[in-house]
């Protein structure tokens, strides 16, 4: 893969840090600028699974006619300075900036450089819901699972940059802000243009899938982010798999190896580490007739990606007893909102803990 795939000019410059963000940039380009190329900058993380999925998604982006620039943005202490310095000229020339994670400190720094009059935020999962809420209320940008905690020293040092980024993401007479999302948007911020992400590119590019009997389960990183207790989570997965006949567990890219090993040994599930975002994996197939999930992005996106198939998406609520002592006070309400606002899903009762 060439790290300098070239530039298609000072038109649209997109920044992504995850496979889902890159997928949603492709969906946005298909919906809003069909046939037009863009320059896609991958700010590569360190995690091997995420990097692997990003490389596969970058191949798809090139096949769609987009230029891809791969940045080792976290490859050492000096990497951020080299990355930002190397991108400064492109940022100043770009007419439009597309970004996937407004909470990212990297992205917030880049926003202080750009002069673009057109900003687009594509989905970074359920975090988009929290971003919209915070932008509408004028709050500082804080990820939902950290909300309610005391700001650390780095947060305080970075506060002026975060504040400047929030102002850049607020529309005015000189700047348009668009949110391209499959998440529910009941009260979008004043002046923000909202465009629905229907996963039209995914459905056009892949499938329809072959549907198998039984069920598949979707993993979550709620344990890794400190929201849900690991033992409670494992018991819930075991109970759901037994009740619904699940045989495969599609791991979230941030799930730890130790936890996945426990799941395999104690539940008998086949652990699958996808090489692409789950929306594409499910659309390619084969996929179970039922997909089981806890509150997460996929309860919103999979029904869209699987429109026209007989696959049922079922979501199990998070029992408040599963939450860790360090979980944000906001956690239970946010997770309930993720489930409650999902369309075309079957809602399952919470799984009780066994003795």
N, C-alpha and C positions, 0 to 999 in steps of 0.2 A: 504493500500500500504506500503510495507516495504521500509524504507529509506535506507536499506543496503541490496540490492538484491544480493550482491556478486560480485565477479570479475571473468571474464573468462580468466585472465592471462595478461601478459604484451604485448598484441598484438595491438589492436586498441581501442583507448579511444576517445569518442566523447563528445563534450560539446554543449548543446543547451539551449537557453533562450526563445524560442517561439515555438508554435505548427508547424509553417511552416518549421522551421529549423529541427525539429524532423522528420517531414514527409520526408524532403529531405535527411536526414541521412538514413532513411529506403530505399529510392529510390537508394541511392548510394550503400548501402550494397547489394541490390537486383541485381544491375548492375555489380558491381565490385568484390564483394565477396559473391556470392550466397552460402547459406548454412553455412557460417561462422558467429559465434557469435561475438559481440563486447560489450564493456562496455559503456553504455550511461549515462552520467552525466547530470541531469537536474538542471541548476542553476535557481531555481524558482524565478519568479518575484512576486510582491505583488498583482497586478491586479487580481481580482477574476475570470474574464472571461478567461483571459489567463491561469491562473492556472487550471481552469476546463478543457480547451482544452488540456493542457499538460498532465493532468492525464489520459484523454481518449487516447491520443496518446501513453502514456507510456504503457497502457494496450495492445495496438496493437504491440508495440515493444517487449514486453514479449512474446506475442503469436508467434512472429517471431523467438524466441529463443535468444533474446538479454538480457543481464543483465542491469537493470536500477538502478541507484543510485540517489535518490532525495535529493537535497541539499536546505535547507532554506537559500539561499545565501544572502538574504536581510532582514533577521529577526532580525534586531537590529544593533547597532553600531559595535558590536564585531563579527557579523556574517561573514563578509568577511575574517577576520583573521582566524576564526575557519575553514571556508570552504577551504581556500587556504592551510592552514596547514594540513588539513586532506587529501587533494588531492596530496600533494607534492610527496609522495612516488610513487603513481600511475603514476604521470606525468613523473617522472625520469625513470620509467621502461618501459613506452609505446614505442613501435616501430613506431606507427603511431598515429597522432592526427587529428581528424576530427572536424571542428568547423563551426558554422553557422553565426557568426557575427564578422568579423575582426575589426569592429569599436568599439565593446564592450570593455570598460576598464577592466572589469573582465577577458575577454578572453585575452586581451593584457598582463595583469599581469601573467596569467597562461602560456603564451608563453615564458616568460622570465625564467621559471623553467624547461620546458621540454628539453630533449635531443633527441627527436624523429628526425629521418632523413627523415621522410615522413609526409608531412602536406597536408591536404585536406580541401578546403573551399567549403562548399555546399551553395546553394542559401539561402539568407535571403531577398528574394524579389528583387525589383528593385535596392536596395542598392548595389547588386553585381556588377551592371554595373558601378557604381561610384567607387567601390573598384578597379576594373580592370583598370579603367582609371587612378586612382591615383597611383596604383602600377607601371603601365607602365611608368608614367612620373616622378616617384620618389617623388611625393608630400607627405605631411603629411596626415594621414588618418582622414578625416573629413566627417561627414554625409552630403549628398547633400543639405538638407534644411537648414544647418547651414553654408554652404560654403559662403565666402564673408564677414562674420561677424568677429568682432575682438575677438581673443581668450580671454576667461575669466581667472581669477586667477587659477581656478582648471585645466584649459587646460594647463597653463604654468607650473604648478607643475607636471602635468602628462606627459609633453612633452618628457622627456627622455625615459619613459616606452613605449610610443606610437612609438617613433623612433626605439627602440629596436625591437618592435613587427613587424614593417614594414620590418626591416632587416631580421627577422626570416621568414617572408613570401616571401622573395625574393630567388629564387632558386640559388644554386651554386653547385660545384662539390661534396659537402658533403650532400646536402639536396635537395629532390624533392618536388615540390609544384604542386598540382593538383587543378583545379577549376571544380567542378561538377555543371553544370548550364543549365537551360532552357532559359537563357537570351542570347541575341545576343552578339557575341564576334568577332568583326571584326578585332581587332588588340590586341590579348592577349599579356601580358608581355612576354618578351624574356625568353625562357626556361621553361615557365609554361605549364604543360600538361592540356589540356581542354577536358573534357568528357561531352557529351551531356546528359542531363537529359530528358528522353522521357516520364516519368511518367508510366513506364512499370509496376512497382509494384502496383500502384493505379488501373490501368486498369485490372490487373490480380486479385486483391483482391476484387474489388467492381464492381457492374453494370453488364450489361449496364442499364442505368436508364430508368424509365418510363418518357416520355416527355408529358407535358401538353400544352394546348393552352395558348396563351398570353406570357407575359414576366416577368422575375424576374430582380431585380436591385441589384447591388453589392455596398455596402457602402465603404467609404474611410475615412481615418483619416487626410486628408489634412487640415481640419479646426482645429483639435486638435494640429497639428504641427505648426500652425500659418501661413500656406501658402495661404489658401483660406478663404475669408470672409464668415462667417456663413450665412448671409442673401442671398448672391448671390448663395451659395451652395443650400440652401433650395429651392430657386426659380428654379434653374436648375433641381433639382430632381423632383419638381412638374411638370415642363413642359415635361420632358422626360417620366414620368409616364403617363401623360395624352395622349401624342402623341403615345406611344407604347403599351398602355394598361397594364402597369405593375401593379401587385397587391401585390407583396412581396418585401421587402427590407432586404437583408442579411447584417446585421450590421458588420462592422469591429470591431475586439475585442477591439480597443482603442477608439472607438467613445464614447462620453460622454452620460450619461443618459439624461441630459437636452436636448441635441440636438436631440436625438432619439425620445424623447417625442414630441418635436415640429414637427418633421417629421411626426409622426403618426397622430397628431391632424390636421395639416395643409395640408397634402397630402392624408390622408386616406389609406396609405400603411400599410400593416401588417408588423410589425418589427419582424424579426427573428434573434435571437442570436444563431448562430451555435455552436454546441458542438465539432466540428471538423473543420479543415481547409476546405475552400470552395471547393477545388479540390475534396475532398472526399465526401462532401455533394452533390455536383453536380453529381458525378459519381454514388452515391447511388440512387439519385432521391427521389421523382419526381422533375423534373426541367422544367422550362419554355422553350418553343421553341427558345426564344430569351433571352439572358442574357445581360443586359445593364451595362456598367461600365464607370467610368472615368479613366484616365491614372493610372494604377497600375499594380502590379505583375500579377493579374489574366488575363490580356489581353494576356500575354505570356503563362501562365500555363493552363488555362482552355481549349484552343483549343487542347492541347496535351492530357489532361485528358479525353476529350470528343471525341477523334478520333473515327470515325466509327458511330457516332450518327448524328442526323439531327439538333442538337442544334447550333444556330448561336450566336457568341459573337460579340457585337457591342460596340464600344468605342466612347465616346463623349469627344472632346477636351476641355481643360480648356481655357476659354476666359481670355486674359491678364487683363481685367477689374475686374475679380473676385479676383485677388491676393491682399493680404493685403499690407499695407505700409511697414511692417516689413519682408516681404518675401525676401528670398535670391535673389540676382540678377541672380543667376544660375537657379532659379526655372522654369521659362517659357521654357527655352531651354531644361532642363532636362525632363520636363513633355512631351514636344513635341517629344523628342527622344524616350521616352517610348512608345508612340503611334505609331510613324513613323516606328519603328523597329519591331513592332508586326506582326506576320504572321497569316494568316487565320482568320482575324477579319474584320468586316465591320466598316468602319470609318464614324461616324456621324458628322455633322457640330456642332459647338459650339451653345449652347442655348443662345439666346439673352435675356437680362433682360427686364421684362415687367414693365410698369409704375405703 
